[in-house]
Amino acid sequence: LDSTSTESLNVTASFHTSTGKKSPTERPVFCVYCRGAHKPAKCKSVTDQQKRYDIIKNEGRCFNCLGRHKVSNCTSKFRCRQCKQKHHTTLCKPKENTDEKDAAKSTVHA
């Protein structure tokens, strides 16, 4: 082998080991609704959907990923886990059951 081919063989392998400690590049988990040390989905302080919506709107956050940009600029591929629309699952408003709504409409009151 000539010197040019041995130079191209100088490869360094790197291995990832976990010590259980967070690296300096990892962001700490915090709740955008109450500033607690938990994920927004685990928030027990702010559970009202309208209050959550208002907090996100007032802080100018993204309704999809809760980041600091507009939802129109969001590059996240994630969608609501309940309805698959482009908003964070913690902001999803439960829809009325259409079967119950139809049954209520068809009920004749005498």
C-alpha positions as CSV (number, residue, x, y, z in Angstrom):
1,L,0.0,0.0,0.0
2,D,1.2,3.5,-0.8
3,S,1.0,6.4,1.6
4,T,-2.1,7.9,0.0
5,S,-4.1,4.7,0.5
6,T,-3.0,4.3,4.1
7,E,-4.0,7.9,4.8
8,S,-7.5,7.2,3.7
9,L,-7.6,4.2,6.0
10,N,-7.1,6.3,9.1
11,V,-10.6,6.1,10.5
12,T,-11.5,6.9,14.1
13,A,-14.4,5.1,15.7
14,S,-16.4,6.8,18.3
15,F,-18.6,5.0,20.8
16,H,-21.6,6.5,22.8
17,T,-21.8,5.4,26.4
18,S,-24.4,6.7,28.8
19,T,-23.5,7.7,32.3
20,G,-27.1,8.7,33.1
21,K,-26.0,12.3,33.3
22,K,-27.5,14.9,30.8
23,S,-25.1,16.3,28.3
24,P,-24.7,20.1,28.2
25,T,-26.5,20.2,24.8
26,E,-29.7,18.5,26.2
27,R,-32.5,20.9,27.0
28,P,-34.0,20.5,30.5
29,V,-37.6,19.3,30.5
30,F,-40.0,22.1,31.5
31,C,-43.7,22.8,31.1
32,V,-44.6,25.7,29.0
33,Y,-47.9,26.0,30.9
34,C,-46.8,26.2,34.5
35,R,-42.9,26.3,34.2
36,G,-42.8,23.1,36.2
37,A,-40.1,20.4,35.7
38,H,-42.3,18.1,33.7
39,K,-43.5,17.7,30.1
40,P,-46.5,19.8,29.1
41,A,-48.6,16.6,28.7
42,K,-48.0,15.8,32.4
43,C,-49.1,19.2,33.6
44,K,-51.6,19.0,36.5
45,S,-51.5,22.8,37.3
46,V,-53.0,24.1,34.0
47,T,-55.5,21.6,32.7
48,D,-58.1,23.9,31.1
49,Q,-57.7,23.8,27.3
50,Q,-58.6,27.5,26.9
51,K,-56.1,28.5,29.5
52,R,-53.4,26.4,27.7
53,Y,-54.3,28.0,24.4
54,D,-54.2,31.5,25.8
55,I,-50.7,30.9,27.3
56,I,-49.3,29.6,24.0
57,K,-51.0,32.5,22.1
58,N,-49.8,35.2,24.6
59,E,-46.2,33.9,24.5
60,G,-46.2,33.8,20.7
61,R,-45.4,30.0,20.7
62,C,-46.1,27.5,18.0
63,F,-49.4,25.7,18.5
64,N,-47.9,22.5,17.0
65,C,-44.6,22.0,18.8
66,L,-44.8,24.7,21.5
67,G,-41.6,26.2,20.2
68,R,-40.8,29.9,19.9
69,H,-42.1,30.5,16.3
70,K,-45.4,30.7,14.5
71,V,-47.2,27.4,13.5
72,S,-47.0,28.5,9.9
73,N,-43.1,28.3,10.2
74,C,-43.1,25.0,12.1
75,T,-41.0,22.3,10.5
76,S,-42.0,19.6,12.9
77,K,-43.6,16.5,11.3
78,F,-45.5,15.7,14.6
79,R,-49.2,16.2,14.7
80,C,-51.9,15.8,17.4
81,R,-52.0,12.2,18.7
82,Q,-55.8,12.4,19.1
83,C,-57.1,14.0,15.9
84,K,-53.9,14.1,13.7
85,Q,-54.3,17.9,13.1
86,K,-51.4,20.4,13.2
87,H,-51.6,21.3,16.9
88,H,-50.0,19.9,20.1
89,T,-51.9,17.1,21.7
90,T,-52.2,19.1,24.9
91,L,-54.2,21.7,23.0
92,C,-56.7,19.3,21.4
93,K,-60.3,20.0,22.1
94,P,-62.4,16.9,22.4
95,K,-65.1,16.8,19.7
96,E,-68.7,16.1,20.6
97,N,-69.8,12.6,19.7
98,T,-71.7,13.0,16.4
99,D,-74.0,10.0,17.1
100,E,-75.2,11.6,20.4
101,K,-75.6,15.0,18.6
102,D,-77.7,13.4,15.8
103,A,-79.8,11.5,18.4
104,A,-80.5,14.7,20.2
105,K,-81.6,16.4,17.0
106,S,-84.0,13.6,16.0
107,T,-85.6,13.5,19.4
108,V,-89.1,14.9,19.2
109,H,-90.3,16.8,22.3
110,A,-94.1,16.9,22.9
